[in-house]
């Protein structure tokens, strides 16, 4: 009788041990990743539904489109360098005047844009040119064609134009935008 009980006890301990190992594996798997975070991509030219590590200027543009299309101000803020400068034109004034602001104003303005519009759809139409500005290839000027549709284009006209960016690679080999000159047309 004691032999049978000890066998049952061993089986019970085995199942308890297996359950604990399974539970630990599940918890490790669950807590080591965020199921709600977008995937990181190592592939060049990945779909804009996937975030990149910003190891190239084009990966920054992929994350830029992601930030706009998903209205993600945290992703957007990670694209912008502390020395950032935004330049555009104010077509509402006569004569047309220049608009210039730094990183803090840009982050507030972009967050307001993301909150104000129900949908944003930014599509890059291609790179016009990509020129490195120094010998160590740590700074690049990049001209992109874009199309930005606000709220499905029902209330506001689609913005088409070009954007001139200067990007700089930091000490961690991450590219950030230091200057954005908006050349949108209405």
Secondary structure, 3 states (H helix, E strand, C coil): CHHHHHHHHHHHHHHHHHHHHHHHHHHHHHHCCCCCCCCEECCCCCCCCCEECCCCHHHHHHHHHHHHHCCCHHHHHHHEEEEEEEEEEECCCCCCEEEEEEHHHHHHHHHHHHHHCCCEEEEEEEEEEEEECCCCCCEEEEEEEEEEEEHHHCCCCCEEEEEEEEEEECCCCCEEEEEEEEEEEC
